[in-house]
């Protein structure tokens, strides 16, 4: 049943509520700025870095927990949709925080740093997706006026199967996305406090659970507004500071072109630098050694073990320094135990060395649009075509994935009217663009700093942040003096995309309090999205599975209780997966977009705009699109291949990388829905009336 939107004229109570929110969040913003200023003063008086990190963690997580406790509720409408009374601007702010996630805050600038122009696909795709949300989905979902996306699928297509498939797809894409956020939580908590990564995951998880567990969407909404304020301040200040340091201008967007020209000039110098060429040749030689081992793994494994044993014996016989003996014993102990493990380790090492043997440590020229050369030889033309094709495919997947993510679409239900739902999306775009217009500038400024301030330093004078972050996770940063000249070359340092934003203050030489603030901002981004995702999973299980399919007579209080229990289970499961460090944050998030796009976008859009779409067409669209996307991911992505023990060779269709698997699933979904709907009976009169009711203009 379609519920009409409320009137667009705000009531006195609504205006008073809005003014109260304005006062609360203005005081909150001023309080946060004062809190950071106080910590800056304490740092100057001798407060240690560890205590600054602990204070940031406890203060911010404690604040979010307090909001969750104050907002606790057992009322179903408050728990599921925040009472449908969130003003458009604040809903836009909450949506922006829900959206930002660890991928946007931590991973986006890092991806732009590593990929240059190619990373703009994320900015274009994610921003374009909100246009689709505003035009194609948000107003109609708000007019529908229920709680979840499976609610809509069940009402539009009828029967239990659309709801069941919808809730399974919602859980799958939300869970993959959630793992990425909890991985980010562990990363940041570890950096702030120095605790073990796994312990950091569970410490941060407490902040997630208090909000979503106690108050549902009501608590999550007001927490996300608070989190957005922290994350945008934390993101903007270091970039502005870095811009002032390099150019004297506090608005980085105005000077990014000038700095990019300097980066491009430095890139040409590094391409010709004899030391860089020497480093590349040495990495290529190491890669060739691993390639030779892989031609006869059993023999190479025996030879390596014998060499490691001989080295250990000789050092002990010569009474060598203890450090050298311990290193030799460690090398012997870490030898692969089986041929399969050896093959896997050497293949991984060969790929890593091959990457570092490339110019500019494997990074493309920052201003170069696509790899390869359209006017070059056959290999260069192929590389160019595949690079351009992957860029377009990624933009497509991110755009339609944004418009299909359940935790984003659920926010359409929380506004007081259809008009407010549209306005909310516009506000979301504004708040998101504040960060998205800054991330490309940050990537250029950090690259300038690394190329000119880090490369060329003696190894004994490298900044402390390199060693500190390598202890947190060696995949984030590693250095090796492969040519033994004692000087760091670009090819000898590897920086992971998840590090760039978090280490920006330290790279720029800023006070540690700014590093703590950035980490608190990243934590806010990860927690805000994790809250929304957990709520989506919990609601799908309690509302769509338990209440709608298994226990239709359950009271509202019981449904909320079941949601809380299932939410806790989902959180612990995601934490267990994140503790395995399955893949980088940005890949996990982007894979979730492909899954959501292929599972939901065709069924939702055709369900709203094509009255002939029927149940069987929608089911085929969801199952077929999702199955094809999952097949392509599992067949071609390294971590998933290992998880599912796939031994068949990688097979990329048209050279499309697995992260853009949705580019195959979405067209299949549209085609399946149209063809099957035309070959099967027309939808019922009730379904056709449902579509007409959605598209009829109404109040609000």
N, C-alpha and C positions, 0 to 999 in steps of 0.2 A: 504494500500500500504506500502511495506517495503522500507524504505529509507536506502541506503548503509551508512556504517560508513565512516568517513573521514579518510584520510591517517594518519598513526601513526607518520610520520615525522613532528615534530613541526616546524611551520613557524617562521620567525624572529619576527613577531608581537606577536605570542603566547609566545615565549621565553621572550620578553621584558615585556609582561603582567605578566608573572610568576615572573620575577625578581622584578618588581614593588610591587607585592603582598608580596614577601619575605621581602622587606625593610619596608613596611607599618606594617606588623604584628610583625616583630622583635621590631620595635620602640614601638608598642602598648604593647607588653609583658613587655618590660623594664619599660614602663610608669606605668603599673599596679603594678608591684613590688615596684616601687618608691612610688606610691600612698599609698600602704599598709604600707610601712615603715614610711611615713609621718604621717599617722594616729596613728601608734604605738608611735611615738614621742609625738604627741599631747595628746594621752591618758596618757602618763607619766606626762605631764604638767597640767593635770586636766580636759581634755575634757570628758564630761559625756558620759555614755554608750548610752543614747538615741540619742545624737547628732552623735555619731559614726554610729549607725544604720541608722539614717536618711541620713547621708552623703553617706554611701554605697548604699542605695536605690536610691537616687537621681542621684548619679554619674553614676552608672551602667545603670539604665533605661534611663537616659539622653543620655548616649553614644549610646545605641541601637537605641534610637529614632533618633539621629543624623545620624547614618548609614542609617536608613530608609529614612530620608529626602534626603540625598545625592543620594541615589539609586532609588529615585522615578521614575516611568516610566509608560507609557500607551501603550508601544509596546507589542504586544501579546507574541512574542517569549521571550522577556526579562521578562515579568511578569509571564509567565507560566513555563519556563524552563531556566531562567537566560541566555538566548542567546546561550545555548549549548556550553559554552566556559570556564567552570570551570575546572581548572587543577585537575588531579586525586587526588593529595595529599590534596588539599584544599577541594575538594568534599568529600573525606574521613573524613576530620576533621568536615565538616558541617554535614555529615551523622552521625558521632559519637555524635555530640551535639544534633542533631535531635532525635537520638536514646536514649541517656542517660536518659532523662526525670526525673521527680521527683521520679519515682519509682526506677530507678537505683541509682540516687544520694542519695535520702533520704531513700528509702525503703529497698534497697538490703541488706546493712550492718545490718539494724535493723532486717530484717527477719532472717539473719544468726545468729544474736545475740539470737533471740527467738527460732529458730528451729535447730540451730547447723548444722549438716551434711545435714539435709533435705533441708536447704536453698540453697545448692549447685546446686539444680535442676535449679534454675534461671540462675546461671552462665553457666551451661552446655547447657541449652536450648537456651538462648539468643545468646551465642557464636556460637553454632552449626547452628543456623538459618542463620547466615551470610555466612556460607559455602554453604548452599543451594541457597542463593541469588546469590552468585558468580558463581555457577556451573549451576543452572537450569533456572535462570530468568533474571538477570541484563543484560547480553550481548544481549539476544534476544529482550528484551524490548527496549534497546538502538538502536538496528538495526531496530526495528519497527519505532521508531523515532517520535512518536506523543506526546501528552501532558499528558494523564491520563490512568489509568487502564481500566475504562469503554471504552475508545477509543480502546484499544487492544481487549477487549471482542467483541465489535461491529464489528471490522474489521475481527477478526478471525471467528466468528460464524455467522455474518450477521444479519440484522434486527434490530429493535428498542428494542425488549425485553431484549436481553443480556446487552445492555447499561443501560437500565432502572433498571434492577435488580442489576447490578454492581454498579451503582451510589447510590442506596438505601443502599446497604451493605457497601459501602465505607463511606457514611455519618454516618451510625449507629456505626460501629466500631471506626471511628475517633472521633465521639461525645463522646462515653464512655471514650475513652482515654483522650480526651480534658478535660472532667470534672475532672479527676484525676489531670491533670496538673494545672488547675485553683485552685483546692483545695490546692495544694502545694504552689502556688503563694500566696494565702490568708494566709496560715500558716506562710510562711517566712516573708511576708510583715508585718504581725501583730507582729512577734517577733522582727523585725528590728525597727519598729516605735512605737509599743505599741497601735496602733489604733485597733478598733473593727475588728473582723475577716471578717465580710461581707464588711466593708469599705476597708480592706486590699485586698480583692479579686478585687475590682474595681480599686484600685490604681495600682495594678500590671497589671491588664488587659490593662491599657493604654499603657504600654511598649510593650505588645504583638501586639496591634492593629496598632501602628505607623509603625512598620516594615512591617507586612503582608499587611496592608491596602494601604500603599503608593507605595511600590516597589515590591510586590509579591515575586516570587522566587528569583529575583535578590537581593532584600534587605535582604530577609530571609537568603540566602546563606552566604553573607558576615557578617551578624550579628551572625549567628551560629558559624562561625569560631572564631569570637571574644569571643563568649560565651563559646566555648570549652576551650579556653586558660584560662579563669577565673575559670571555674568549675574544671579543672584538677589540677590547682595550689591550689585552695581552698580545694580540697579533699586530696591531697598528703601531704601538710605541717602539718596539725594537726596529721595525723597518724604517720608521721616520728617523730614529736615532742613527741608524746605519747610513741613511741618505744624507743626513747632516754631516756625518763624519767624512763621507766621500766627496760630497758636492757642496755642502753648505746650505742645501735646500731641504726643508722638512717634509716636502710632499714628493714621495718617491715616484709617483706616476708621471710627474713633470720632467724628471731627469732620466727616466729609464732608457730613452732613446740614446742619450749622450753616453751613458755607461755601457749600453750594448755595443756601441761603436768601439769603445775601448776594449771590451771583452773580445770582440771579433778581431781586432788588431793583435791582441795578445795570443789568441788562438793560432794565428798565422805564425807568430814567433815560435810557439811551442811545437808546431808541426815540423819546423825546420831545425829545432834545437838538437845538436849532436847527442847530448845526454839522454834526451827523450827517445831518440832513435835507438840508442844503445839499450835502454830499458825495454823497449818494445821487442828488440831482437832477442833479449834474454828470456822474456816471457814466452816468445814464440818457440824458443828452443826447449823450454820446460814443457810446453804443450806437446811438442813433437815427441818428447820422452814418454809422456803418458800415452800418446797415440801408439807408439811402438809397443808399450806394455800390453795394450789392449788387443794387439794382434795375436798374442799367446799368453793369456792370463795365467794359466797354471805355472808355466815356466818362470814368468816374471815374478809371481808371488813367491816361489821358492827362492829365487835369486835375491829378492829384497829382504826376505827373512834372514838368509845367510849373511848378507852384507850388514844388516842391523846387529846381528849377533857378533860378527867379527869386530865391528866398530866398538861395541860395548866391552868386549874382552880386551882389546888393545888399550883402550883408555884406562881400564882398571889395572892392567899390567904395568902401564907407564905411570901409575899414580897421578893421573891427570887431575885438574881442579874438579872439585865436587860438582860444580854447576854443569860442566861438560859431561861428566858421568851420568848425572841425573837426566840430562837432555837425551843422551844416547839410550838410557834405559826406557825413557818415556817413548822414544821413537820405536823401540822394539815392542813395547807393550801395546802401542796403538796400531801395529800392523794389522791389516784386515785378516779376520779369522777364517773366512771362506772365500772361494772364488767369486761367488755372487756379490759379496760385500766389496771385494777388491774391484770388480768391474764397475760397480756403482760409484765407488769413491774415486776411481781414476777417471771415469767419464765426467764426473762432476768437476774434478780438478782440471782436466783438459779444457772443458768449456770455460772455466774461470780464467785460466791462463790465456786462452785464445781471445777472450774478451779484453783482457788487459794488454794484449799485444796490439790492439787496434789503436789508431791515432786518438789523441786526447783521452786516453784511458777508456776508450769505447764510447765516448760521448760524441754525438754529431755536432757540427758547427751550430752554435746556438741560434743563429738567424736563418739557417738553411731550412727551407720548408719541408722537403722530403729527402730521404737518402737516395743515393744513386744519381744518375745523370740521364735526362731524357734524350740528350744528344750524344751519349757515349756508346760504348760497345754493347753487345747483347746482354751481358751480365749486368751492366750498369742500368740499362733500360728496364730490365726485369726488376731490379732492386727498387728503382724509382716507382714503377707501376705498383708493386706490392706495398711500398711505403704509403703511397697516396691512397690505395685501396683500404689499407688498415686504418688510416686516419679517418676516412669517411665512415667506415664500418663502426669504429669506436664512437664517433659522434652520434651515429644513428642509435646504437645500443644504449648509450647514456641518456639520450633524449627520451626515447620511449620507455626506458627503464625508470627514469625519474617519474614519468607520468603513470607508472604502474606499481610503485612501491606502496605496500599496504600501510606502513607506518606514517607515510606522508599523506596519503589519501584519507586516512582516518581523521586527520586534523580538519577536514572539510565538515565533519559532523559537529565540531565544537563551537562554531560561530552561531550567533543568534538568528541569522537570516541568510537567504541565498545571496543577496547583495553583499553582505558582510563576508561571505565565503570568497567572492571574487576579489573584494578589496584586500582580504587577507593574503591572497596569493601575490597581489601587487606589492604589498608591504614585504612579503617574504623575499621577492626578487630584489627589492631595494636593500634589505639587510644583508642578503647574500652577496650582492655586488660589492659592498664595502670591502669584503674579504677577497672576492675573486678578481677585482681590479688591482689588488695589492700583491697577490701571489706572484704574477709574472715579474713585477718589479723586484720583489724579494729574491727570486731566483737569480736575476741578473746581478743584483748587488752582492749576493753571497758568492757567486761565481767570480766576480771581480776581486773580492776579498781573498778567495782561495788562490786564484791565479797569481795575484800580485803580492799577497802577504804571507802565504803559507808555502807555496812552491818555491824552492830555492833555500829554505831554512836548513841548517844543520840538524841532524837527527837528535843531537843532545840538547837542542833548544826548541824542540817541538812543544806547542802549548799543552797544558795538562789535560784539556778536555778530550784529546785524542785517546790517551790511556784510560781516562775515566769512562768514556762511552764504550770503548772496546771491552771493558770488563762487564758492562751491562749486557752487551750483545755483540760478539765479534763480527756479526754480519752488518752492523751499523757503520763501523769504520775499521779499517785495518791498514797498516803501513808495513812495507818490507823494503829494506835497502838491498835490492837484488843485484845492483852493480857495485856495492860495497865502497861507494865513494863518500859516504857520510852525509850526503846532501839529498834532500827529498825532491824527487821529480814528480810530475803530475801522474805519470804511469805507476808510481810506487804507492799511491794512496787510493784507497777505494772507499767512497762515501755512499752509504745506502740512502734511499730517498726518504726513509722515515726519520733520518737524523737532521736534515737540513734546517727545518724550522726550530726544533728543540735546541739545537746547538748554535743558532744564529747569534744570540747575545754573547756567547763565549768566543765565537769566531770573530765578532766585532770588538771584543775586548771590553764589553760593558760590565757593570757591577753584577755580582751574582744574584742580587735581588730581582733583576730583570729576567735572569734565567729561571728563577723560581716562579715569577709571574707568568712567563711563557708556558712553563710546565703546567701551572694551574689552569691556564687557558686551554691547553691541549686536553687536560683532564676533564674540564668542563665540556669540551666538544665531544669527547668519547662517552662521558657519562650521560649527556643529554640524549644522544642517539641511542645509547644502550637502554635508557629508560623507555623510550618510545618503542624500540624493538621488542623488549621484554613484555611490554603491555600488549603489543600486537599478538605475540605468541600466546600469552596467557588468556587474552580475550578470545582468540580463535579456539583454544582448547575448552575454555569454560562456557563461553556463550554459544559458539557454533557447534561444538561437538557434544558437550555435556548437556546444555540446556535445550538446544534445538533438536538434537538427535537422540540423546539418551535419557535425559530427565526433564521433560517439558513442564512438569509440575513443580520444579524446584523454586523456592522463594528467591527473591532478589538478594537477600543477605547470604543465602547458601551459595548462589552463583558467584558472588564476589569472593567468598571464602575459598571456593574451589579455584577461582582464578589466581588467588594469591599463592596457593599451594603449588599449582602447576607452574606459575611464574618462577618460583624458587627452584623447582626442578630444572626448568629450562636454563636458568642462570648458572647453576652448578655444572650442567652438561656443557654449556658453551665455554665456561672457564676451564674445564678439563681438556677440551679440544685446543683452546688458545694456548694452554701451557705447553703443548707440543710444538709451538711455533710453526704452524703448517705452511704459511706463505706470507709474503709481505702484505701490509694492510691494504694497499691500493688494489692489488689483484683480487683479494677476497671481496672487497666492496664492489668492484666492477663486475665480478662474476655474479654477485647477487642481483645486479641490474639486469644482466642478460637473462637470468632465471625469472625475475619478476616480469620483464617485458614479454617474454615468450609465453608465460603462463596466463597473464591477465590482460595485456593491452588489447589484443584482438577481440576477446570476449566482452570487455567493458565498452569499447568504442562502438562495436557493431550492436551491442545490446542497447545502447542509447540512441544510435542514429539509423539503425536499419531494423525496421519492424519485422522483417522476414526471418531474421536470425532466430533459430529455435534451440531447444535443449541439446539435441544431438550434435548440431553444428558447434555449439559452444563447448561441449565436452570434447569433441574431436580437436577443436582448436587448442584447448588448454592442455590436454594430454599429449597431442602430437607435437605442439611447439615446445613444450617442456621436455619431452623425451629426446627430441633431436638436439636441443641445447645441451642437456646433460650428457648425451653421448659424445658430442664434440668436445666438451670440457674434459671428460674422463679419458677420452682417447688421446688427447694432445697436450694436456697440462701436466708438467712433471710431477708435482706433488700428488695429484689425483691418480696419475698412472701408477705411482708407487703404492698408493693406498688401495687401489683396486687390482693390483698385480697385473697390469696390462703389459704384455710383452710384444704386441704387434707394433710395427714401426709407426712413428708419428705421420699422420696424413692430413696436411692442411689443405682445405678446399680453397682454391683461388689465392693461396698464400695468406688467408685470413688467420690471425693469431687466435688462440682459444679464448682470450679475454673478451673477444667480440662474438662469441658463439651465438648470441641472440639475433645476429643478422640473418641467420638461417631459420631460427625458430619462429620469429615473428611473421615473416611472409608465409611460412607454412601454416601458422595459426589462422591468418586471414583467409588463405585459400581453402583450408579445411572447413572453416566455419561457413563460408559462402557455398562451397560445393555441396557439403553434406546437408545444409539447410535447404537448398533447392531440390535435393533428391529425396527429402523426407517431408512428412506433413507439415503444413503451416502451423505456427504457434497458436495457442488457444486465444480466444477472444479476450480473456483476462490479461494475457501477456501483451497483446496489441494495445489494450487500453492503458496498461502500465507505461508503455513507451510514449503514447500520446500525452499522458499525464505528466511525464517527465519534461517533455518538450514544450508544453503549453506555457505561455508567459503567466506569471502569477505575482502576487505581492512579495515585496522584499527582494 
